[in-house]
Amino acid sequence: MIFGNVNVNYNGLGYSPVLVRVLDWLKSTDFKQLPLGRHDIDGDNIFAMLQEVTTKKIADTRPESHKDYLDVQFVIDGQEKMGFLPDYGIEKVTEAHPDRDLCFYASEVTDEGFVLATPGTYVIFYPEDIHRPCCAVNDEPAKVLKIVVKVAMKLLA
């Protein structure tokens, strides 16, 4: 997992050129001018989902992971907490959707940490990162405008 903000210089941090390209796109795009939904950056290799979500109490969310794509979660407006933990293989998968590159886990997981994502914040979740997006700050649900960029792992090989 990588946590940062596009308003801080991310060049020279050793990120792959693909991630720098995504962060440059996030920094330079006016998302309030785009419709909600999918936006292709490089076809199925790199695409983004612009979403307006309502955050939920942690107990009402589920941790998830992906195998074929990493997530770059980026908050445009509002704020949300995001849970994270390494996938040691001990958490129970409760639901799997291989066709959507998505696994859900039991709500209670071991050693989960949280970050606060505010406008400009990006959180990069790799396949080995179980993550729980869309958690309400102080358990008070709120609207958040965010974009999730999906990057095919084969681009990082």
Backbone bond lengths (Angstrom), bond angles and torsions (degrees), N, CA, C in turn:
res aa  C-N    CA-C-N  psi(-1)  N-CA   C-N-CA  omega(-1)  CA-C   N-CA-C  phi
1 M - - - 1.438 - - 1.527 108.70 -
2 I 1.319 115.02 140.29 1.461 121.70 175.32 1.523 107.45 -126.38
3 F 1.321 116.42 134.25 1.457 122.75 -179.76 1.520 107.82 -122.33
4 G 1.326 117.14 128.88 1.458 119.60 179.63 1.511 111.72 -163.02
5 N 1.327 115.80 -171.86 1.458 122.19 179.57 1.523 107.63 -137.65
6 V 1.338 116.31 135.67 1.466 119.96 -176.76 1.523 112.53 -67.35
7 N 1.325 117.65 -14.23 1.460 120.72 178.77 1.525 112.56 -84.96
8 V 1.324 116.26 -1.79 1.463 122.66 174.29 1.526 106.50 -106.55
9 N 1.310 118.45 138.49 1.461 121.85 -176.38 1.531 110.85 -61.57
10 Y 1.313 116.12 113.24 1.463 121.87 179.75 1.525 111.57 -98.82
11 N 1.324 117.53 -5.93 1.466 120.36 175.18 1.520 108.27 -70.97
12 G 1.302 117.04 140.86 1.454 120.79 -179.75 1.514 113.76 86.17
13 L 1.340 117.45 4.39 1.462 120.31 178.76 1.523 112.34 -91.00
14 G 1.323 116.39 1.31 1.457 119.60 178.66 1.516 114.03 86.70
15 Y 1.339 117.61 10.20 1.462 120.04 177.43 1.526 109.26 -66.60
16 S 1.314 116.63 150.71 1.460 120.45 176.86 1.530 108.91 -65.09
17 P 1.338 117.30 154.67 1.466 120.11 177.56 1.533 112.47 -56.63
18 V 1.328 117.07 -32.22 1.469 120.44 178.63 1.525 110.24 -64.42
19 L 1.328 117.46 -44.65 1.466 120.13 179.34 1.522 111.39 -67.85
20 V 1.315 117.98 -37.44 1.464 120.50 176.58 1.525 109.38 -62.47
21 R 1.326 116.91 -40.97 1.469 120.77 177.68 1.523 110.56 -59.89
22 V 1.326 117.13 -44.72 1.465 121.21 179.53 1.527 110.30 -64.07
23 L 1.320 117.57 -45.74 1.465 120.27 -179.62 1.528 111.15 -64.82
24 D 1.321 117.71 -38.11 1.471 120.56 175.17 1.526 110.17 -60.78
25 W 1.332 116.63 -42.31 1.466 121.34 179.14 1.526 110.26 -63.63
26 L 1.328 116.72 -44.20 1.465 119.99 178.87 1.527 111.02 -61.91
27 K 1.304 116.35 -41.08 1.467 120.70 -176.99 1.527 112.05 -69.53
28 S 1.320 117.96 -32.52 1.467 121.08 -171.85 1.527 114.91 -99.36
29 T 1.323 118.40 -7.16 1.463 121.01 -175.30 1.523 111.05 -93.19
30 D 1.335 116.06 136.60 1.469 121.72 174.75 1.528 107.55 -92.10
31 F 1.317 116.38 92.24 1.461 121.44 -173.56 1.516 113.22 -68.35
32 K 1.313 117.50 -23.11 1.468 119.60 -179.90 1.526 111.04 -70.19
33 Q 1.343 117.09 -12.61 1.462 121.81 176.88 1.533 112.16 -93.94
34 L 1.333 117.49 -5.50 1.466 121.45 -178.12 1.524 110.68 -100.84
35 P 1.327 117.23 147.67 1.466 119.43 174.42 1.529 110.37 -74.09
36 L 1.317 115.59 155.58 1.459 120.09 174.30 1.522 109.06 -62.00
37 G 1.319 117.03 152.56 1.457 121.50 177.31 1.516 112.25 118.45
38 R 1.324 114.07 -163.65 1.468 121.29 -174.08 1.524 111.62 -81.19
39 H 1.344 114.25 140.23 1.460 122.31 175.71 1.525 107.46 -134.80
40 D 1.339 116.15 116.85 1.460 120.80 -179.24 1.524 110.54 -78.33
41 I 1.307 115.27 133.90 1.458 122.20 173.97 1.525 108.33 -104.67
42 D 1.339 115.98 -42.49 1.465 123.07 175.80 1.529 107.52 -147.08
43 G 1.326 116.33 61.84 1.464 121.49 179.82 1.510 112.34 56.24
44 D 1.330 116.45 -134.60 1.463 121.17 179.23 1.527 112.46 -80.70
45 N 1.322 117.81 -5.97 1.467 120.45 177.89 1.527 112.20 -76.08
46 I 1.333 115.76 -42.27 1.469 121.48 177.99 1.523 107.03 -141.69
47 F 1.317 116.16 118.13 1.462 120.03 176.39 1.519 108.61 -145.42
48 A 1.321 114.50 162.32 1.458 119.62 -174.69 1.520 110.24 -129.55
49 M 1.318 115.00 146.88 1.463 121.93 176.27 1.527 107.84 -116.19
50 L 1.334 116.21 110.92 1.457 121.54 176.46 1.521 107.42 -85.53
51 Q 1.334 116.25 125.09 1.465 121.48 -171.89 1.518 111.21 -136.05
52 E 1.329 114.82 144.49 1.456 119.91 165.55 1.517 105.38 -110.24
53 V 1.309 116.73 117.95 1.463 121.66 -175.76 1.519 109.37 -121.77
54 T 1.312 114.91 159.16 1.457 121.16 170.18 1.515 106.57 -108.75
55 T 1.314 116.48 122.08 1.459 119.73 -179.95 1.525 109.74 -65.87
56 K 1.324 115.57 159.22 1.466 121.89 -176.84 1.520 109.94 -129.90
57 K 1.318 115.31 161.80 1.459 119.58 171.89 1.525 108.00 -59.86
58 I 1.305 116.57 146.20 1.465 121.19 -177.35 1.523 111.33 -52.98
59 A 1.318 117.27 -41.32 1.468 121.24 -178.52 1.526 112.42 -62.85
60 D 1.328 117.31 -19.14 1.464 121.48 -178.76 1.528 112.66 -98.76
61 T 1.328 116.99 10.66 1.465 121.14 178.80 1.527 109.65 -117.77
62 R 1.333 115.81 166.45 1.466 120.35 178.69 1.524 110.09 -128.28
63 P 1.325 116.17 137.92 1.466 118.98 172.86 1.532 109.81 -66.47
64 E 1.317 115.57 152.74 1.461 120.89 -177.70 1.519 110.05 -144.75
65 S 1.318 115.14 166.91 1.467 120.56 171.88 1.519 108.72 -152.81
66 H 1.322 114.84 167.68 1.462 122.85 -179.22 1.523 108.00 -136.51
67 K 1.318 116.27 149.86 1.461 120.76 -177.55 1.531 112.53 -103.66
68 D 1.316 116.45 -42.86 1.460 120.78 -171.32 1.526 114.56 -92.25
69 Y 1.319 116.83 -19.40 1.465 122.12 -178.21 1.519 109.86 -129.66
70 L 1.325 116.19 147.47 1.457 118.65 166.77 1.525 107.23 -95.73
71 D 1.319 115.93 156.80 1.466 122.94 177.09 1.518 109.38 -103.36
72 V 1.316 115.93 134.22 1.458 121.11 164.48 1.523 104.94 -112.88
73 Q 1.322 116.37 102.79 1.461 121.50 -178.86 1.524 107.53 -92.08
74 F 1.336 115.92 129.77 1.461 121.95 -172.61 1.522 109.77 -135.52
75 V 1.324 116.33 122.34 1.463 121.22 -179.90 1.527 109.32 -89.99
76 I 1.334 114.92 128.87 1.462 122.04 179.30 1.526 110.33 -98.79
77 D 1.328 116.01 -45.42 1.461 121.16 -178.65 1.523 108.89 -145.97
78 G 1.318 117.27 136.33 1.459 122.06 -177.30 1.518 110.01 95.76
79 Q 1.323 115.11 -164.72 1.461 119.87 177.57 1.518 109.64 -152.25
80 E 1.313 114.56 150.65 1.457 120.37 177.83 1.518 109.65 -147.38
81 K 1.320 114.78 154.43 1.459 120.75 170.63 1.515 107.41 -92.34
82 M 1.324 115.94 145.19 1.461 121.56 175.72 1.516 107.94 -128.60
83 G 1.325 114.83 126.76 1.452 120.20 176.94 1.516 110.48 -86.89
84 F 1.322 115.90 156.50 1.462 120.13 179.22 1.522 109.64 -156.87
85 L 1.323 115.20 151.01 1.457 122.37 171.84 1.518 108.45 -163.55
86 P 1.327 117.41 152.49 1.461 119.93 176.86 1.527 110.15 -67.99
87 D 1.318 115.95 146.05 1.465 120.38 176.27 1.528 108.37 -88.04
88 Y 1.323 115.35 93.23 1.465 121.38 178.22 1.525 111.87 -83.07
89 G 1.329 116.90 -1.85 1.457 120.84 -178.18 1.511 113.75 84.32
90 I 1.336 117.57 9.75 1.471 119.94 -178.79 1.527 112.58 -101.45
91 E 1.342 116.94 -14.00 1.463 119.41 -179.39 1.525 109.56 -81.53
92 K 1.318 115.69 142.35 1.459 121.25 -175.54 1.526 111.05 -83.95
93 V 1.339 115.69 122.53 1.460 120.96 173.17 1.521 107.24 -74.58
94 T 1.327 116.49 123.54 1.467 120.36 -179.26 1.516 112.37 -101.26
95 E 1.328 115.99 -18.71 1.459 119.79 -178.66 1.522 107.99 -157.77
96 A 1.326 117.20 131.38 1.464 121.03 -179.89 1.522 109.87 -127.36
97 H 1.313 115.35 136.93 1.461 122.78 177.69 1.530 107.99 -131.44
98 P 1.343 117.86 77.95 1.468 119.98 -176.95 1.530 112.82 -58.01
99 D 1.331 117.60 -31.66 1.458 121.23 179.67 1.528 112.11 -66.42
100 R 1.341 116.79 -20.87 1.473 122.22 178.33 1.528 111.44 -110.55
101 D 1.341 117.00 7.46 1.468 122.04 -178.37 1.526 110.45 52.32
102 L 1.344 115.49 54.06 1.461 120.26 -173.30 1.519 111.19 -146.09
103 C 1.325 115.83 130.24 1.470 123.10 171.79 1.515 107.99 -126.10
104 F 1.329 115.91 137.66 1.459 121.14 173.16 1.518 108.88 -108.61
105 Y 1.324 115.07 151.45 1.464 122.68 -179.51 1.522 109.38 -120.35
106 A 1.335 115.12 164.17 1.461 120.26 174.57 1.527 108.79 -56.27
107 S 1.316 116.34 146.61 1.466 121.09 -175.93 1.523 112.85 -59.52
108 E 1.325 116.24 -35.92 1.466 120.31 179.11 1.525 109.10 -88.86
109 V 1.332 116.28 116.21 1.457 121.21 177.89 1.529 109.04 -125.21
110 T 1.321 115.60 163.52 1.463 122.11 -175.39 1.528 111.45 -90.18
111 D 1.323 116.36 135.94 1.471 122.58 171.77 1.526 114.19 57.92
112 E 1.321 116.56 42.49 1.462 120.43 178.83 1.528 110.26 -80.85
113 G 1.326 115.71 131.90 1.457 121.67 173.28 1.520 108.89 -107.04
114 F 1.319 116.68 168.18 1.466 120.99 -179.25 1.521 110.18 -135.37
115 V 1.331 115.29 147.54 1.458 122.17 171.04 1.523 107.67 -122.19
116 L 1.317 115.58 153.28 1.458 121.68 175.44 1.522 107.71 -99.79
117 A 1.325 115.92 118.76 1.458 121.52 -179.67 1.529 108.86 -102.39
118 T 1.325 115.41 122.40 1.458 123.32 179.86 1.529 108.04 -120.67
119 P 1.334 119.15 172.36 1.464 119.32 -178.10 1.531 112.66 -52.54
120 G 1.329 114.20 131.12 1.460 121.57 -178.00 1.511 113.97 94.19
121 T 1.336 116.67 -13.22 1.462 121.23 -179.20 1.524 110.33 -77.48
122 Y 1.326 115.93 136.65 1.463 120.54 169.73 1.522 108.31 -120.63
123 V 1.327 114.65 144.44 1.457 121.63 174.48 1.521 105.91 -129.94
124 I 1.320 115.93 121.73 1.463 121.21 -178.90 1.520 107.77 -102.86
125 F 1.328 114.92 119.87 1.461 121.21 179.02 1.525 108.68 -110.15
126 Y 1.328 115.62 121.82 1.461 122.75 177.24 1.526 109.46 -88.49
127 P 1.343 117.90 168.57 1.466 119.56 179.40 1.527 114.15 -56.08
128 E 1.320 118.06 -27.60 1.469 119.17 -179.99 1.528 112.47 -85.03
129 D 1.329 117.22 4.90 1.466 121.96 178.47 1.525 110.11 -106.24
130 I 1.323 116.22 113.20 1.461 119.34 168.70 1.522 105.45 -77.03
131 H 1.317 116.75 135.68 1.459 119.09 -177.59 1.525 111.14 -139.36
132 R 1.326 114.48 156.57 1.464 121.70 -177.56 1.538 107.36 -132.08
133 P 1.341 117.08 93.74 1.462 119.59 179.60 1.533 111.86 -82.69
134 C 1.308 114.62 172.95 1.477 123.28 170.81 1.519 114.46 66.01
135 C 1.322 117.46 32.24 1.465 120.77 177.13 1.527 109.52 -88.67
136 A 1.321 115.17 137.34 1.463 121.40 -179.06 1.524 111.35 -70.97
137 V 1.310 115.66 139.72 1.460 121.80 173.76 1.527 107.27 -76.05
138 N 1.323 116.76 129.17 1.475 122.78 -177.57 1.528 112.45 56.42
139 D 1.336 116.58 28.98 1.467 122.68 -179.55 1.527 113.39 56.31
140 E 1.338 116.92 26.49 1.460 121.88 177.33 1.523 108.38 -111.57
141 P 1.356 117.88 103.27 1.460 120.87 -178.71 1.534 111.75 -55.15
142 A 1.328 114.97 142.80 1.464 121.26 -179.72 1.522 109.40 -152.66
143 K 1.320 116.24 157.47 1.466 121.60 176.64 1.531 109.92 -76.81
144 V 1.322 114.72 140.49 1.465 121.80 177.68 1.524 107.82 -136.02
145 L 1.317 115.86 132.72 1.455 121.16 170.62 1.518 106.07 -99.20
146 K 1.329 116.02 122.62 1.462 120.38 -175.82 1.513 109.71 -144.88
147 I 1.309 114.59 165.34 1.452 120.06 173.89 1.522 107.50 -132.63
148 V 1.318 114.98 138.97 1.463 121.01 176.51 1.523 106.92 -115.02
149 V 1.322 115.59 115.85 1.461 120.75 177.85 1.520 107.64 -94.92
150 K 1.324 115.94 128.01 1.461 122.81 177.83 1.531 107.56 -101.52
151 V 1.329 115.47 124.88 1.466 121.57 -179.58 1.522 107.99 -119.09
152 A 1.334 116.47 121.00 1.466 120.66 179.32 1.522 109.79 -61.84
153 M 1.322 115.96 129.15 1.463 121.10 -178.70 1.528 111.90 -60.62
154 K 1.328 117.70 -27.56 1.464 120.27 -179.83 1.528 111.78 -61.59
155 L 1.341 117.68 -21.79 1.463 120.76 177.98 1.521 112.20 -74.25
156 L 1.327 116.48 -18.01 1.460 121.06 -177.61 1.520 112.40 -100.15
157 A 1.327 116.64 -1.93 1.470 120.46 -177.04 1.512 111.62 -76.46
